[in-house]
Structure formats: structure tokens, C-alpha cells
Amino acid sequence: MGCNLKDLATSEDCELSDFSGKKVGIDAFLTAFQFLTTMRDRSTNGDGMPLRDNSGRYVAHLMGFLQRTCSLLKEGIIPVYIFDGKPPELKSHELEIRRSRRMESEEAYKHALEIGDYKEVHKLAARIMHYSPEMVQETKDMLDLLGVPWIDAKAEGEGQAAVMAKLGQLDVVATQDWDALLYGTPILVRNIMSHGTKKYGRVIKSQKINLEEMLANLAISQEQLVDLAIMIGTDFHPGVKGIGPKTGLKLIREYGTVEAVCEAKGKELPERLDEIREIFHNHPANQVDSSAIKLADVNREGLVKFLQEDRQFSQRRMDSAFADLKAAGRLRESGQSTLFSF
């Protein structure tokens, strides 16, 4: 999830309709994990894993992407999904830590399953979810059938989206990852993929953060925001010991740079500092033709076969998706009878 800037950012609640007509770059991997960890078997003796079809294939990711994508289209939003590429080498240590934690959780999960501790099973299952290459390809295939564009990032998905937003190819970047601000996206929107759902008794709202306004409120520059994040801790460096968001903000305002703060406070300078800065200021990104970032025709017959015939999606789920697509003007009318003809 990168650097936690929650305590420093000022967000504004918004409605999905606020983004009607906008191209919204969406972090596909974080979105997928959201669906995989929420749409799962929570029955009394369930294994806690994502929902499957009759043949045992996971389908929770497809259910989530279908429902939410159609909802966005209904609001007039043009979703553009960004899939992670190869992670930067600087992230290897963080990824190794995550792999180690996941392996520990997998062992604990197996043990809990063996002894029938299903409360623990359900808790641990959320920690071992894996968005496999097969799931990624299935998601892309379904998006193609929906006529919704997707992009492969060169490195980090939110970094690719931020670069495209700075170029004007995207209007906003939708992700839960605060790092999108460090990569320089002008507008970050959080919770867009869970907007309208309930959590702990309250309805979740999308939240918009304007980078220019945030920097003005904090009285720092974009370069100083990146330095502040490096001190707090990012996926590329654990941070400077003893410095949190509020202390870091005070220090960066006073001294200006990481180097000056570390010298004044007797702190060890982060290793590979210039490389970390470069990742945020000039993130590797694939060039994307703007003409490719547009909606295409919906392949209704293909969707029925892919989801309903091959993966046992219910008629109710399909009807709901097609109703949203029709409301969005995304279904072509023909002389043939459809479910909307009755």
C-alpha cells in the first residue's frame, strides 16, 4: 500500500456522478484483491477462499469487476484499468517480506483448517489471497468483451496511471494506494470501487484528493512531499527511524530536504536515496496511444458464454449487468428479441 499519507491529506467526499464523462484510471490489482477478500466462502464450515464456479475455478474477481464496471459505465464514467508490470528492483526487499508473511499465513491457515478452527480459517484466508496470472488474463478477457480499455504498466500500476494523468490521458487516478500522489497524479480518488457499500454500519463514499491543493495546505513542494514520504517509509525504503507523518512534515518544512533533516538530527541517510526519488519523479511507464483509451462495443453473446455458460453466473447477475449496460447506452438495439423486450 506504499506510504500512508492519510494524516496529511485533505479529502473531499464525492459522488460517482461527479466523474461522469471522465476517464478514470483504476488500479486493477488492488481492485482485484478487494473483490477476492470480500467475495468469499464465509459459511460456517467454509474455507474462506474466493467464490468458485461448479468446476472449482475462482470467479469472485470476475463477479466484482463485472458489477462495479457496469455500475461505473451506468454513471457515464470511462474506466481504464491499469495492471501492474514488473516491480522496480528497489521493491524486492519489501516483496520478500510480503512473501515470507504469506508463507507463514499459509501454514497457519492449513493448520486451522485441519483442526476445524473456522473462525481462524476465515481470518487467515484473507491474508493468503493471490491474484494469479490466470485470473489476470480472465479479467482482461472479460473487459475486452465489455468493450472497456485496459493497460499493462511498465512497473507499478498506480505509477503508470499517474504518468498518464499528468499527460492528460486520464482525468483522475482511482486507487487506495497513496503513492499515486507521490508519482504526481493531479487528482486521486479513493473508495471509488467500494462507493455505496456499507462497512461497520456506514456507507462508504468516494474521496477526492487534489494534489495541488494538498501541497498548498501543507506548504511544501512536490519534491518535498516525496522526501517526506521517504522519511516516513515507502515500499522502497522502511523510512527514517523515529519520524512519522506529523514530525516529518515539521522537519521538511524547516530543513527542506531529507539530507538536511538527517544532518540536523543525526539520522542515517537512506540508502539509494536518489534512485528512490527518481522512481517517484520519473516513474517507468509504457507509452500509450490516447486513441486506444476509449470504449468499444459490448460483445453480449461473448459475455453470456464466458460468464453464464462457462462459469455458471446466475441469470439475475447477468440481467443486472445488462440492465446497467443498457442504461449506459452501451448495448446495441437490434431486431432480435432480448430480455428487455418482455
N, C-alpha and C positions, 0 to 999 in steps of 0.2 A: 504493500500500500504506500510505500515511499515515505516522504516526510509529512508528519502531521502538522498542518498549519491551521487547524480548526480554531485554536485560541486566538489567532491573529487575523483571520479573515472575517469580513463583514458580508453576510449573505442576505439575499432578498427572496422571500417566498414568491413563487410564480406558478402560473397555470400552464398546462400543456399548450393551450390555445395561444399563449404568448409567443410560441415558436412556429406558428403556422406560416408556411411558405419558406421556412428556413432549412438550410442543410445542416443537419446535426451529426457531427462525427461521434460515434459511440464506441467506447472501449469494449470490444466483443468478449475478451477473455474474462474480465471482471464481471460482465453481464452474465456470461455462462455460469460462472461459479455461483452467482446469486441464485440462478434457477436450480442448479444442481443441489445446492444446500437447503433449499426451501421446498422443492417439489420432490419429496422422497417418502419412502415407506415408514410411516410413524405408527403403524399398528402395534398392538400390544406385544406381539412376538415378531415384529418386522425387523429386517436387518438394517434399517436406517438409510439404505442406499437410494439413489435416484430412481424414480419410477421407470418401469420397464414395459416392453410390449410382451406379447404372449411367447415370443421366442427368446426372451431374456435380454434383448438389446435395450440399452438405456434410451429413453425418449424424453426425459424431463427437460433437457436442453432445447429440444425441438418444440415442445409444448410452450415453454416460456418465450422463446424467440418468436413463435407464431403469434401468440396472443398479444404480446407487447408491441411487436412490429405493426400488426394490423391496427392496434389502438393508436399508435403514432401516426400512421397513414390517415386514419379517420380524422385526426386533428389537423391534417394538412401539412404535417411535418415530413421532410425528406430525410429518412435515416440513412446514414452512411456508416457501415460497420467497419471498424479497423481491427485487424487481427495482428497479434504480436509476431515479430520476426525473431531473429537471433538476438538474445540478450547481450548487452555490452560485456566485455571481458571483466570490467571492473565490478560487475554484479555477481561474479562467480562465487565469491565467499558467502554472500547473502543467500544465493541459491543453494549452496551446500548446506547451510544451516537449516534452510527450509526442508531440504531432502531428509536430513537427519531427524528433524522433528516429525516428519511424516512417517518415516520408518518406525519410530518409536510408537506413534499413534496407531499404526497398522498392527503392531504386535499386541498392543493393549486392546485393540478392537477385537482381534481374533480370540484373545483370552476371555473377554467379556461375552463374546458370542458363545464360546464353549461352555461357560458356566451359567449361561442364561440370564446374565445381568443386562436386560434390555434397556434399562434407563441409561446405563453407561454406553451401551452399544449405540444408541441414538445420539448421544453427545459426541462420541468419538468419530462416528461416521462422517460428520460434517468436517472433520479435520483431515480426512483422507480422500476427499473428492478429487478426481483427476479428469480434466478436460482433454481427452485423448485426441491424437491426430485424426482418428476415425470420426469422432464427434465433431471436430472442427470441419472436416470435409462435408459431413452431413449437414451442418449448419449452412455452409456456403451453398450447397446444392439446393437447399430449401429457399435460401434468399434469392438464388437465381430464378427459381420457379415463381417467387413473389415479385420478381422484377425490381428487387432492391439492391443497390450497389454495395459492394464490399471491397476493401483494400487490404493488401498484405503490407505490413510495416517492414521497414528495413531492420529496425531494432524494437524499441518499446512502442506499444500501440498508442499510448497517450502522447508520446513524443512525436510520432508521425502525425497524429491528429492536430497537435499544437502547431507544427510546422505548416500544415495545410491551412489551418485557421489564420495564421499570420500572413499567408499568401493570398488570403481571401477566398480560398476554395471551399472552406467551411465557415458557417456563421457562428457556431458555438461548438464546444467540445463537451460531451457528456461522459463523465466518469466519476467514480468515487475516489480516485487517486488524486491527491493534492498536487502531485508532481507536475500535472498538466500546467499549473501556474508557473512553476519553475522553468518549464520548457517555453513559456511565453504565450500561452493561449490567451487572447484578449478576453474571452468570456468562457467561464467554466460553469457547467450546470451539474449539480449533484442530485441524486434521487430520481432522475427522470425515468429510470426503468422500474421504479417501485412507486411512482406517483399514484396516489389514490388508494393504496393498500393500507392496511392497519398494522401497527406494531405497538405493543404494550398499551393498547387501548386508544391510541391516537392515529389520525390519518396522516400518512406521510405526504409531504409537499415537496415539489421540486424547489431547489435553491440555486439562485444565480449569483455568481461572484464575478464582478468586473475587475480585471487586473489593474487597470489604470486607476480606478477609484481606490482600490485596496492599497496600492503603493502610495497614493496621496495621503490616505488616512494614517498609514504607518510612517509617513515622512521618510521613505527610503527609495532607492532606485531599484530597477530590476536586478542589476548586478549585486546590489547589497542583499536583496531577497534571496538570491542563490547562495551567497556567502552565509547568510543567516541560517538557511536550511542545512548547509554543510555542517555548521556548528551544532545544530540540533540533532542531526543524524538523518541520513538518506539510505537508499538501497545500495549506494556505492561507498559509504563510509559510516561507521557507527556514531560519529559525532565527537565533539569535544566534551570530555567528562566534566560534569557539573554545570553545563549550560543547557537550559531549557528554552522554550519559546520566548517567555517574557524577559528573562535575563539576557538572552541572546539579542533580542530587539534593542534593549537598552544599550548593550555593548556595541552593536553595529552602528547605532546612531552616533555613539560617542567616538568610536575609533575608525569606522568606515569600512574596514576590510578584516578578513579572517586573520591575515598576517599581523595586523596591528593589534587586534584583540589578544592573540596568543602571546605576542611580545609583551604587552602591557600587563597581562595576568599570569605570565609564567606558564602558559599552557603549551603542550606539544603540538606543533603544526601538523595538520592532517597530511598523510602521505598522498602523493599523486594529486595534489590539490588542483593544479592547472588542468589535468585530464578530466577531473570531475566537473570542473567549471565548464570545460569545453562540451561535455556531454549535454549539459543543460542549455548552454547558449547556442550551440550549433549541433543539435541532435541529428544523427544519421537518419536520412529519410529517403524513401523511394520517390522518384518523380512520378507524378500522377497527371494524366491529361484531364483537364477540367471537363471536357466533353463526355468523359466516361462516368462522371459523378451525376448520374440522372436516373430517374425511374424508367423502367421498361415495362412491357406488357406482362400481365399476370398470366401464368400458364395454369388455368384452373384444372384441366384434366390431369396435368402432371402432378399438381398438389394432391388431388384425390388419390391418385395411385401411390405417390410417395408416402403420404401420411395415413390415409384411411385404409387403403388396401394392403400396403406393405407393413404398416406399423400399428394398425388397429386403432387409429384415432377415432373417437366417438363421432357420431353424426352431429350431436349437439355442439362439440368443439369445432367441427368443420363449418357448421351453419353459422356459428358466432363469428368465425374468421371471415367468411364470405360476406356476411352482413356488414362488417366493418369495411371490407374492401369495396363493397357496393356503395356505402355511404361516402367513401373517399373518392368515388368516381374511378376506381381502378379496375372494375370489371366491365368488359365489353358486352354490350347487349347484342343478342342475336335472335334469329327467328326461332331458335330451338327453345323448348321448354326448360326452365331452370327451377330450382327450389323457390325462387322469388316469384314464379308465375302462379303459384297456388294460393 
